[in-house]
Amino acid sequence: MMIRTFFVPLLAIAGMAMAAYTVVQGAKPPIPQPPVIQPPRSPYATFVAGAGLIEASSQNIGVGSPVGALVTKVFVTPGRAILVGSPLFQLEDSPQRAELSVREAAAAVAEQKVARLRSGTRPEQIPPAEARVALAEADLSDMRAQLAKFEQVTDPRAVSADDLSRRRFAVQAAEARFRAAQADLRLLEAGTWAPDIAVAESEAAQARAAVEQARIELKRRLVVSPVEGRVLQVNIREGEFAPAGATLQPLMMVGTVSPLHVRTDIDEHEAWRVKPGAPATAFVKGNKDITFPLRFVRFEPYVLPKRSLTGDSQERVDTRVLQAIYAFEPGELPVFVGQQVDVYIDDSPAAPASEAAPAAADDATTPRS
């Protein structure tokens, strides 16, 4: 009776008090926790913010292979400085070298044929031809003399008609041989015929073109840099097969890194606020103290769906963005191609605006850190 009378009501009162305390404590607003990394603060009174991605000023160039072949040599490593035409990697070229040797030999034969025709008839060829003409003339005289003797015989029983016909045919054959010998002599004395030289020259030109074609095929086996800058990625090794055409991952990536560009995505709802030539500042993610000024280069004049996501919970994948390109000199800044930065663009009325944006960024403002 004592427990039922006093203990149970006290227990109920204690539970209600605990519940009331819990409700009161839960209704208090949570104490905001300081961020792990302090976010950057815009240096402008009014601004447009965008997410920037550092890229080479030549854009990131994915180098491929013109033909599918085995890689025999890789000449560069990531980060290496390169010039226009610097070799990047070598493809198997033994068949092309052999083909070039064959075509060079054929071209040499064609050139020698042209030289031979242009030189005309050799002087040593004339005396033998004259001798053949004299021999044919002597043979003709002999055949004619024998025919004359047979025709002088008046008795038809002494010479048959068949013998007389054979003698006449022999004279005609001798005459033909004599005329052929004379024609051969005149041909040698006339020298080379101009159309023959023209045909030989055309054959020589065709052979030279075949040699040039073989050289081009051989040259295609050496992949070189199209720009001056640095090697950003190397995804091919010696002994691997380099497929021709576009691949999911480029065999190599190169680009011009002085200056660098920042491709900034600006929400289409705020794109109208951005003025060409307006000052802009970039902050490196993870360290708000590393900042550098940007110089406006150009707008990409096509608003496209946003593809570079920053991880913001309010970010929508169906957002379309205007891409603005800014330039800066990296100097000693700890930034790399492909790195994301926060970009703030001045939107104040006093911000300069220039309709003619510069096309290059070679004279970008020197950065500060």
Secondary structure, DSSP 8 states (H G I E B T S, - for coil): -HIIIIIHHHHHHHHHHHHHHHHHHHHS-------SS-----SSSSEEEEEEEEEETT--EEE-BSS-EEEEEE---TT-EE-TT-EEEEE--HHHHHHHHHHHHHHHHHHHHHHHHHH---GGGHHHHHHHHHHHHHHHHHHHHHHHHHHH---TTTS-HHHHHHHHHHHHHHHHHHHHHHHHHHHHHH---HHHHHHHHHHHHHHHHHHHHHHHHHHTTEEE-SSSEEEEEE---TTSEE-BS--SS-SEEEE--SSEEEEEEEETTTGGG--TT--EEEEETT-TT-EEEEEEEEEEEEEEE-------TT--TT-EEEEEEEEE--TT----TT-EEEEEEE-STTS---SS--S--TT------
